[in-house]
Amino acid sequence: PVPPALPSASDALPKIKQLERGSYYVQLGSFTQKEDIDRTISHLNNNKLPLLIQSAGNGDALRLMIGPMNEGESAALFLRLKNDGYKNIFIRKN
């Protein structure tokens, strides 16, 4: 018999439809492949960041985000991640 598949890192993350009003988030990317989300999560694993996934509303795309945070926290995290090599990230506010 085939053993059951182990849950992936992205399976354990909260899934949301809407961002919290007035809160800031750092978006790490929009992905259509679960493996790409899991790969990104594995690079961040030791950071203990409040990761979550939001449906992008256009089919199967999912946004991997960090938050909610206040404006100062999001700006500091954004700069740290940019310096760590994350090139296509940005801050979102609802």
C-alpha positions in Angstrom: 0.0 0.0 0.0 1.0 3.6 -0.7 1.6 5.6 2.5 -0.5 8.8 2.8 1.1 12.0 1.6 2.6 14.1 4.3 1.1 17.6 4.6 3.2 20.3 3.0 4.4 23.5 4.7 1.7 25.5 2.9 -1.1 23.1 4.2 -0.4 24.4 7.7 -0.7 28.1 6.9 -3.9 30.1 7.6 -5.9 30.7 4.4 -7.7 34.1 4.2 -10.0 35.7 1.7 -9.6 39.3 2.7 -6.8 41.3 4.4 -7.5 43.0 7.8 -8.6 46.6 7.3 -5.8 49.0 8.2 -3.1 46.4 8.4 0.0 45.9 6.4 1.4 42.8 4.7 4.5 41.9 2.8 3.6 39.9 -0.2 6.3 37.4 -1.1 4.8 36.3 -4.4 1.8 35.0 -6.3 2.0 31.3 -7.1 0.0 28.7 -9.0 2.2 25.7 -7.9 2.0 24.5 -4.3 5.7 23.4 -4.6 6.8 27.0 -5.3 5.0 28.2 -2.2 6.6 25.4 -0.1 10.0 26.2 -1.5 9.7 29.8 -0.5 8.4 28.8 3.0 11.4 26.5 3.5 13.8 29.5 2.9 11.9 31.5 5.6 11.5 28.6 8.0 13.8 29.8 10.8 12.3 33.3 10.8 9.1 32.4 12.6 7.1 34.8 10.5 3.3 35.1 10.5 2.9 33.6 7.1 -0.5 33.2 5.4 -2.1 32.5 2.1 -4.7 34.6 0.3 -6.6 33.6 -2.8 -5.7 36.0 -5.6 -9.2 35.8 -7.0 -8.1 34.8 -10.5 -8.4 31.1 -10.6 -5.7 29.0 -8.9 -3.2 31.7 -8.0 -2.4 32.1 -4.3 -0.5 34.9 -2.6 2.0 34.1 0.0 2.1 36.9 2.5 3.5 37.9 5.9 1.2 39.8 8.3 -0.8 41.5 9.6 1.6 44.1 10.8 1.7 47.9 11.4 3.4 50.2 8.9 6.8 50.3 10.6 7.0 46.6 11.0 6.1 46.0 7.4 8.7 48.5 6.2 11.5 47.0 8.3 10.6 43.4 7.3 10.4 44.5 3.6 13.9 46.0 3.7 15.3 43.0 5.5 13.9 40.6 3.0 15.0 42.7 0.1 18.6 42.6 1.5 18.2 38.8 1.8 17.6 38.6 -1.9 13.8 38.6 -2.2 13.5 40.8 -5.3 9.8 40.8 -6.3 8.2 41.5 -2.9 6.1 44.4 -2.0 3.9 45.9 0.8 0.2 45.7 0.7 -2.3 47.6 2.8 -6.0 47.0 3.0 
